[in-house]
Amino acid sequence: MMTETRAATILQILLGTTAVPKLVKSKKDPFETLVVTIISQNTADRNTARAFENLSKQFEITPEVLANAEISRIEACLRVGGLYKSKAKTIQTASKIILEKFHGSLAPVLSLPLDEARKMLTELPGVGPKTADVVLLFSANQPTIPVDTHVNRVAKRLGLAPANGIYEAVRLSLQSLFQPKDYLAVHLLLIAHGRKYCKARRPHCIECPVNNYCPSNDLGGKHD
């Protein structure tokens, strides 16, 4: 079976068997998406949600408000999420830049072509390719697939990305195999699959719904 066909089959199976992760809020507002994603770095989803809830109760989540807030108050809100001092500083610095450079709105950036928008977002402090791609996919419906640790691991094990590929190689490989309309589903489903079955240690290959299409399992009966 060709890789494109196998990828389509895997997607259909996951759509029918896997519950996608719940999101923190709707992730439609790009600045809120940016803040949530910064908080989520090296942090469990539950603690990300708690930290963002704390922040939302104390502040209106806008560049103007957070740029002028007392940094110690932001830190207190984010403490539950870990690395709270550096995250608070990142959020406040990014807020000031967005306020000064983009008049408080990311809309002009997100309306740019994908590559230009990604470049401008990654120039913000604490914003790497994954964070930029999350903002672009969730808040601007731009055609990109963010690659977190789960997406990276599952894509490589399923043979959907180069085994030794870095971030861009994995992202571009996935995007070549799926239709842009499915990028959000692919991102969320690979995360969910990685959490439930394709764990970093001791993956649950026997229970895995796509084990017949996985070149990494040891169960036999695989489809190429």
C-alpha positions as CSV (number, residue, x, y, z in Angstrom):
1,M,0.0,0.0,0.0
2,M,1.4,3.4,-1.0
3,T,2.3,5.7,1.8
4,E,-0.4,8.3,0.8
5,T,-3.1,5.5,0.8
6,R,-1.8,4.1,4.1
7,A,-1.8,7.6,5.6
8,A,-5.5,8.1,4.5
9,T,-6.4,4.7,6.0
10,I,-4.7,5.5,9.3
11,L,-6.6,8.8,9.5
12,Q,-9.9,7.2,8.8
13,I,-9.3,4.5,11.5
14,L,-8.2,7.1,14.1
15,L,-11.2,9.3,13.3
16,G,-13.4,6.3,14.1
17,T,-11.6,5.1,17.2
18,T,-9.9,8.0,18.9
19,A,-11.3,10.8,21.1
20,V,-9.5,14.1,20.4
21,P,-8.0,16.1,23.3
22,K,-10.2,18.8,24.8
23,L,-8.8,22.3,24.1
24,V,-8.3,25.1,26.6
25,K,-11.0,27.5,25.5
26,S,-11.8,27.7,21.8
27,K,-8.4,28.8,20.7
28,K,-9.9,31.2,18.2
29,D,-8.4,34.4,19.6
30,P,-4.8,34.4,18.4
31,F,-3.4,36.2,21.4
32,E,-5.1,33.9,23.8
33,T,-3.9,31.0,21.8
34,L,-0.3,32.3,22.0
35,V,-0.6,32.8,25.7
36,V,-2.0,29.3,26.3
37,T,0.7,27.7,24.1
38,I,3.5,29.5,25.9
39,I,2.0,28.3,29.3
40,S,1.7,24.7,27.9
41,Q,5.5,24.4,27.1
42,N,6.8,21.5,29.2
43,T,3.6,21.4,31.1
44,A,0.7,18.9,31.5
45,D,-2.6,19.8,30.0
46,R,-4.3,19.9,33.3
47,N,-1.8,22.4,34.8
48,T,-1.9,24.4,31.6
49,A,-5.7,24.8,32.0
50,R,-5.4,25.7,35.6
51,A,-2.7,28.3,35.0
52,F,-4.6,29.9,32.2
53,E,-7.8,29.9,34.3
54,N,-5.9,31.7,37.1
55,L,-4.5,34.2,34.6
56,S,-8.0,34.8,33.1
57,K,-9.5,35.5,36.5
58,Q,-7.0,38.1,37.3
59,F,-6.5,39.8,34.0
60,E,-8.2,40.5,30.7
61,I,-6.1,38.5,28.2
62,T,-5.0,41.3,25.9
63,P,-1.5,42.6,25.0
64,E,-2.2,46.0,26.6
65,V,-3.3,44.5,29.9
66,L,-0.5,41.9,30.2
67,A,2.1,44.3,29.0
68,N,1.4,46.7,31.9
69,A,0.6,44.1,34.6
70,E,2.9,43.6,37.6
71,I,5.1,40.7,36.6
72,S,4.8,39.2,40.1
73,R,1.0,38.9,39.7
74,I,1.4,37.1,36.4
75,E,4.0,34.8,38.0
76,A,1.6,33.9,40.8
77,C,-1.1,32.9,38.3
78,L,1.3,30.7,36.3
79,R,3.0,29.0,39.3
80,V,0.9,25.9,39.0
81,G,2.1,25.4,35.4
82,G,5.8,25.3,36.2
83,L,8.6,27.5,34.9
84,Y,6.4,30.4,35.9
85,K,9.0,33.1,36.1
86,S,10.3,32.6,32.6
87,K,6.8,32.1,31.1
88,A,5.6,35.2,32.8
89,K,8.5,37.2,31.4
90,T,8.0,35.7,27.9
91,I,4.3,36.6,28.0
92,Q,4.8,40.1,29.1
93,T,7.7,40.8,26.7
94,A,5.7,39.3,23.8
95,S,2.7,41.5,24.9
96,K,4.8,44.6,24.8
97,I,6.1,43.8,21.3
98,I,2.7,43.0,19.9
99,L,1.4,46.2,21.5
100,E,4.2,48.4,20.1
101,K,4.9,46.7,16.8
102,F,1.4,45.5,15.8
103,H,-0.8,47.9,17.6
104,G,-2.1,45.2,19.9
105,S,-3.4,42.8,17.3
106,L,-1.9,39.7,15.7
107,A,-4.5,39.8,12.9
108,P,-2.2,41.6,10.4
109,V,0.5,38.9,11.0
110,L,-1.9,36.0,10.6
111,S,-3.3,37.4,7.4
112,L,0.1,37.1,5.7
113,P,1.2,34.1,3.6
114,L,2.1,31.2,5.8
115,D,5.9,31.4,5.6
116,E,5.9,35.1,6.3
117,A,3.5,34.8,9.2
118,R,5.6,32.0,10.7
119,K,8.7,34.0,10.4
120,M,7.2,37.0,12.1
121,L,5.7,35.0,14.9
122,T,9.0,33.2,15.6
123,E,10.7,36.5,16.1
124,L,8.7,37.0,19.2
125,P,10.5,35.9,22.4
126,G,9.7,32.3,23.5
127,V,7.9,31.5,20.2
128,G,9.4,28.6,18.3
129,P,8.1,26.8,15.2
130,K,5.6,24.7,17.2
131,T,4.1,27.6,19.0
132,A,3.8,29.6,15.8
133,D,2.2,26.7,14.0
134,V,-0.3,26.2,16.8
135,V,-1.4,29.9,16.6
136,L,-1.6,29.7,12.8
137,L,-3.5,26.5,12.7
138,F,-6.0,27.1,15.5
139,S,-6.5,30.8,15.2
140,A,-6.0,31.5,11.5
141,N,-6.8,28.2,9.8
142,Q,-3.5,28.4,8.1
143,P,-2.3,25.1,6.4
144,T,0.3,23.9,8.9
145,I,0.7,20.9,11.3
146,P,2.3,21.7,14.6
147,V,4.7,19.0,15.7
148,D,4.8,18.4,19.4
149,T,6.5,15.4,21.1
150,H,3.5,13.1,20.5
151,V,3.1,14.0,16.9
152,N,6.8,13.6,16.3
153,R,7.0,10.2,17.9
154,V,3.8,8.8,16.4
155,A,4.5,10.1,12.9
156,K,7.9,8.5,12.9
157,R,6.7,5.1,14.3
158,L,4.0,5.0,11.7
159,G,6.4,5.7,8.9
160,L,4.7,9.0,8.1
161,A,7.9,11.0,8.6
162,P,11.6,10.4,8.4
163,A,12.9,8.5,11.4
164,N,15.7,11.0,12.0
165,G,13.8,14.1,10.8
166,I,13.9,17.3,12.6
167,Y,10.8,19.5,13.2
168,E,10.5,20.9,9.6
169,A,11.1,17.5,8.0
170,V,8.3,15.9,10.1
171,R,5.9,18.8,9.5
172,L,6.4,18.9,5.7
173,S,6.2,15.1,5.4
174,L,2.9,15.0,7.2
175,Q,1.6,17.9,5.2
176,S,2.5,16.1,2.0
177,L,0.5,13.0,3.0
178,F,-2.7,14.7,4.1
179,Q,-5.1,17.3,2.7
180,P,-5.0,20.8,4.3
181,K,-8.6,20.4,5.4
182,D,-7.5,17.5,7.6
183,Y,-4.4,19.1,9.2
184,L,-6.2,20.0,12.4
185,A,-7.6,16.5,12.8
186,V,-4.2,15.0,12.0
187,H,-2.6,17.1,14.7
188,L,-5.1,16.4,17.4
189,L,-5.5,12.6,16.6
190,L,-1.8,11.9,16.6
191,I,-1.5,13.6,20.0
192,A,-4.4,11.6,21.3
193,H,-3.0,8.4,19.8
194,G,0.4,9.0,21.3
195,R,-1.1,9.5,24.8
196,K,-3.4,6.5,24.7
197,Y,-1.5,3.9,22.7
198,C,1.8,5.0,21.1
199,K,3.5,5.9,24.4
200,A,7.1,6.9,24.5
201,R,7.8,3.8,26.7
202,R,6.0,0.6,26.4
203,P,3.6,1.4,23.6
204,H,0.3,-0.6,23.6
205,C,0.8,-2.2,20.2
206,I,-1.6,-5.1,20.8
207,E,-4.5,-2.7,21.5
208,C,-3.5,-0.1,18.9
209,P,-6.2,0.3,16.3
210,V,-3.7,1.0,13.5
211,N,-1.1,-1.7,14.4
212,N,-1.6,-3.5,11.0
213,Y,-0.4,-0.3,9.3
214,C,2.5,0.4,11.6
215,P,6.0,-0.6,10.4
216,S,7.4,-0.3,13.9
217,N,5.3,-2.9,15.7
218,D,6.3,-6.5,16.3
219,L,3.0,-8.1,15.8
220,G,3.2,-9.2,12.2
221,G,0.5,-8.9,9.6
222,K,1.5,-5.4,8.7
223,H,0.5,-3.6,5.5
224,D,3.3,-1.8,3.6
